[in-house]
């Protein structure tokens, strides 16, 4: 594992002021596997130097080993250790900032009482005016119960807050959307639905995040029916949009069409289910779904959830039986949202010519990327240190931007399909290649391209309150 910015430490070292001491520290850091980023002098005295040394390490245990090794050098003491990640989160990552200044009595009377009463009455007379005179038209609630945090599992609402704050930052930085993190105590689907239903008047959209399956299906479905604003569970649909976009371009590289391709999806949780549904809606030729019990087949109800029974009725038209290896034989593409290191060279070699492999399990992909690239025409992972990173940050800011721009009443499958096609189109046809099937998360064309497509789809489907964006 290579060192990365996610584990970057700043070590304050008190060092005897004599020749060769800095070299001994640098040698120890190198021998311990650390990577020096910067060295700064904090204080210099006749007999003592205090330096801050920034070091990238592999993980927390590696950091502790490094500190112990430095402390073992005579004449050197690590007096303080700071973790840049924790410093970034210190005090939280969000604040509320007013769009108008309150500098005198006139400002106060217009922004608050008595002037605000006129605006309240105008909205009471015409509820649609709430989009014009409040932040509703540009706001999203990022809602979680903390039951499925990243790859960490059920850590509860407090532990979910740093992720939801980060999501809110991405909304603002990438799409200029005001997002509010809301972490709920209850993990009861009906309580979550009722709570979100009660707070919904203050928001133009609801982004559900890190809610475990199967509750996430129930929560999203109920809110979709009860609310008149777009609702999207990003772990499902945000991921599915990016996967579909990447697959479209990967198939172009392999010289295949989506209507003739057979895809294997391994892992039928929240993300896997949404990917399967998106591929079916996009007209995939044939799809084989696999979970830990093997290929999902109609009639095998014993190990299937209600959602998996629906999937079984819509997939595996060839009636395949067996495990993942059996499913992969002759397949054009593999999409994994399951667990690490389950693919081997023989499995990939059994696939059709020019196979496509999306190994999206985190933090360890379904197969080693270097191994996969030897046998597959196109390889994608969820990792930022590999080409073709499948990251849902590519989708949700633009999707909500487009939905908010036309004051959409719902989030539809047509809007999500439009988002996938738009995302794929960000890369010009002549530039699509084995290592470039999906744009960078920092490509500034992504959000406006997706937003325009989503807004147009919402208007075409009749779920937009406005017939133009902006």
N, C-alpha and C positions, 0 to 999 in steps of 0.2 A: 504494500500500500504506500502510495506516495504522500508526502507531507502536503498540506493544503492550508488555505487561509482560514478554514473552519476551525483549525487548531493552531492558532498563532498566539504565542505567549510573549510577554515582555518581562524580562528578568532584571530586577535591580540588583546589581552585584557590587559589593564593597570589596575593593581589590587593593592589596598592598601595592604601594606606588614604587615599583621597581621593574627594571627591564624584563621583558619576556612573559609577563603575566597575561596580557591579552592574547598572546599566541597560544598559551596553554589552554585558555578558555575555548578559543576557536578550535583547537585540535580536539578537545574533549567533546565539544558539540558535534563535530564531524564524525568522530568515532562512535558516538552514541546514536547517530542517524538523524540529527537535527539539521536544519537549513537556516543559516543566519540571514536575516532580512535587513537589519539595520543595527548600528552601534552608535550610541550617543553618550557624551559626557554630561553627567548631571552636576557633579561637583569635583573639583580638584583641590587637594590639600597636599602638604609636603609629604606626608607618609601614607596618604590614602586617596584612591580614585574611586568615585562612584559612577558606574556606567549603567545605562539601560540598554539591554541587548534583546532585540526582537528575534524570535526563533520560531520557525514553523516545525510542528511535530505531527506525528501520525494520529495520536489520540491522547486522552487524559493520562493513561498509564505511562505512555512514552514520555509525556511531559514530566511526570513525577520522577521517572528514571533519570532524565536529563538533569533535573535539579539536584538529585542525590549525587550524580557524577561530578557536577561542578562544585558542590559543597565539599567533596572529598579532596579537592585540590588545596594544599596548604596555602594559606594567605588569601583565600577567596571565600566570601560568604554571600549566598543569595538571600538578601534581606526582605525581598518582596517579589511576588509573582502575580502578574495581571493577565487575564484571559481577554483578548480583544473581543471575542464574541459576547462575553458577559458585559463588558464595558459598553458595547453597542446597545445592549438592551437595558442598561442601567436607567431607572426612572421611566421605563416604557419608551416606545418608539413613536408615539402619537401625541398630538396636542390639538386643541380647537383654536382656530384663528378666525376672527371676525372679518367679514368682507367689507364692512363699513366702519368708519371711525365715529366715536362718541366724544366730541370735544367741547360741546356746550349744551345749553338747555334745549335749543332748537333741535339738535341732533337727537337728544334723548326723547323729546316729545314725538318725533317722527318714527324712530325705531321702536319705541316702546309706547307707554301710555302718554297722551290719549290717542295719538295718531294710529296706533296699531289696531284700535277697535274698528276703524273703517275697513281695514283689510280683512279682519275677521268676519265682518258682516258680508263683505263681498264674496268671500269663500262660502259662507253659509247659504247665500242666495244662489251661487253657482259653484258646486264642488270642484268642477274642473279647473277653477282658478287657483287651486292649491298648487298646481304644477307651475304656475307663473309667479306666485308670490311667496313660495317657501322653497326650501332646498330639496323638496321631494323629487323634482325633475332630474336631479343630479346626485342622488344618494342611494346607497346600497347598504343593507344590513348583512354583515358577515356572521352567520349564526352557526354555532357548534355546541355539541354536548360533551365534547372531549372524549368520545368513545373510540375513536380510531385516528389518533394523532400521528400524522406522517406514517412512519413505519414502526412507531413506538407502541401502539395499542391504546388501551383504555386507561388514560392517566387523569381523567377528570377535567372539569371546566377551568380551574385555575391554571393548570398546566397547558391548556389549549390557548390561553391568552396570547403568548408570544407569537404563535403561528397566526392567529387571527389579526393581530396588529401588523404582522408582516404582510398579510394579504391586503390589508387596508392601504398600506404604503404602496404596494404594486398597483392597486386601483388608481391611486392618486398620481403616481409618477408616470405611469404608462398611458392612462386614459383620462386623467383629470376628473375622476369620479370621487366624491366624498363617501368614504366607507367607514362604518362603525362596527368594531368587534363586539359581538354579544355572545357570551358563553353562559349556557344554561345549566342549572343544577340538576334538573331531572333528565333522565335518559329514557323516560317513557314517551313513546312516539306521540300519543294523543296529547300529553302535556306540552310537548314541544310544539305541536301544531297549534294548539290553543294559544300558547304564549306568542308565537310569531304572528298569529292572526290578530292578536290584540295590539301589537306594536306596528303592524304593517302600514297604518295610515301615515306614518312619518317617513316612509321610504318609497322610492321608485322601483326598487327591485330587492330580491332576497337571494343571497348567495349562501347555500348550505355547504358546510365544510366539515370534514373529519367526523362524520356521523357513520357509525358502523352499519353494515348490512346485517339483517334485512330491514332494520328500522329506517334506513335512509330511503328505501323504496316507498314505504308507507308514508313517511313525512313529506317527501316531495310530491307524491301523488295527491295527498289530501290538500296540501297548500296550493297545488296547481288548480284544484277544483274550487277552493274556497276564496282565493284572492284574485284581485283584478290587476295585479302587477306581475312581471316575470319572476319566476322562481327557477333556480337551477342548482342542482347538487354538483359542484365542480369536480369532485373526485370521480364522479361518473362521467358527466357529459363533457367537461373541459378536457379530460384525458381522451375521450372518444373522438372529439373533434380533431385534436392534434394527430392522433393515430391515423384517422381516416385521411387527413391531408398528406401525411408522410407516406402512407400506403399508395395513394394516387400517384405521387411522384416516383416512388420506388418501382411501381409497375411499369411506368414509362421507361425507366432505365432498363428494366428487364424485357421490354418489348411485349408486355402482356396487357390485357384489358381487364378492368374490374369485373365485367360481366362474365368473363370466362375463367376467372381465377378461383382456386380453392384455397381457403384460408383455415388454419387451425388456431383457435384461441384457447390457451391453457390458463385456467384460473377463471372461475365464474362467480366472483364476488361483485362488489359495486362497480369497479372499473371494467372488469371483464364483461359483465352483463351489458353495460352501456356501449362498449365497443361492439359487441355482437349485434345489438339493436341498430347501431349506426351503420354497420356494414350491410345488414339486411335492407335497411332503408335506402342505402346507396346502390343497391342492386348487385351485391356480390354474387358471383356464380354459384359457389357452394361453400358451406361453412361447417366445420366440425368443432364442437366445443368439448373440452376435456377438463375434468376436475380430478381430485385426488382418487376418486373411485374409477377413473377411466373415461372413455368416450360417453358423453351424455346421449342417451337413446330414449326415444318415446317408449313408454311402457315400463321403464325401470324406475318406478315411483319410490322404491324403498329408501333410496339415499338422496332423493331430490327435494329441494325446497319448492314452494309454489312458483317462484320465478323460474327456477330451472326446468320445471315441467313445461312452462310456456316456451322456453328456449328449445327444449327437446322436440316440441311439436313443430318448430320452424327450421330446424337444422338437421344435419346428418341424413340427407335424403338418400344417400347411398347405403344406409343401414350398416355402417362400419361398427365393428366391435373391438374391444381390447384397450390397450393403454396408450400413452402418448406416442410411443414409437410406432404403433399401428396406425395412429391418426396421421402421423407425419409422412408416411410412405406416399410419394407422388404429390404431396402438397406444394403449392406455389409459394405460400407464405406462412410463417409462424409468428404469432403475437402472444408473448408471455407476460402475464401479470400475476405471477404466482410466487415462486421461490427460486433461490439461486442454485446454480450448478446442477441442472437436471438434463441439459443437452450434452450429447457427446458427438464426435465427428461422424459416427455411423448414422446417427439420426438425421443429421443435416445432409449427408450424402445420399440418403434414401429419398430426399425430396425431389421435386421436379427440377428440370434444368434451370439454372440461374435463380436459385431460391432466395427468398427474402426472409430475414430473421430480425424480429423486433424483440429483444430480450430486455424487458422493462422492469423486472423485479429490482427493488432497492433494499439495501445498498449493494447487494451482490446480484448481478444479472443471471438469467437462466443458463448462460454459458459464457465462458471467458471470451471477451471481445476479440482478442488476438486469434484465438482458435477459430471462432466463428467466421472471421474475415477470410480465413484460408479456404472455406468451403461454400460460403454464401456470397451471392452477387452484391447484396446490400445488407448492411447490419446497422441497426439502431439500438440505443439503450436509453436509460433515464439519466445517464451520468454526464456531467459537464466536462469531463476530461476525455471524452470520446466524441467522434463525429456523430452527427444526426441525433442530438439529444431530444427526446420526446418529453417536453415540459409543458404542463397545462397553463403556465403563465403566458404561453403564446396565444391562448384562446380566450380566457375569461374576460380580460379587460376590453377587448374589442367587441365581444359578444354583448356585454352589458352596455358598452358605449352606444352601440347601434340600437339596442332595445330602449335605452333611456332617451335617445335623440328623437324617437317618434312616440314616446310615452306609451310603450307597448303594454297591452293588457295581459299578455301571456308570453311564455317562452315555448316555442313550438319546435318540432323536429325539423321542419322546413328551414327555420332560422339557423339551427345548428348545422344542417347540411350546407347551407349557404356559407356559413362561417368556415367549414372545412374546405370547400372549393376555393374560397377567397384566400385562405392561408396557403394552400398549395400553389396558387397563382402568383404569390409574392415573388417566388423564384422564377425568373424568365425561363421559358422552355429550353433555350440554348445553354442555360447554366446548370440545369438539373444534372446531377451526376451521382455516382455511388456514394460519395461522402458529402453530398449536399442535396438532400431531399426535403429538408425543412429549414426555414430561415432561423437566424439567431434571435434570441429573446431581446436583443438590443437593436434589432432592425426596426427603425421607426416607421416603416411602411406597413408593418403588420397590423397595428391597431386601427388606423383609418381604413385600410382595405377591408378588414373584417367588419368594421362598424358600418360601412356603406352597404355591404352585402346583406348584413343582418337587418338593417333598417328597411332596405328594399323588400326583403322577404316578408317582414312583418306587415308592410303596407299591402303587398300582394295577397297575403293570407287574411287580411281584414282584421288583424289584431292590434293595429296601430291607431292611436287617437289622433295623430297628426299624419298628414299625407306628404310631409317633407321633413327631412332631418335638419337639425340646427335650431 
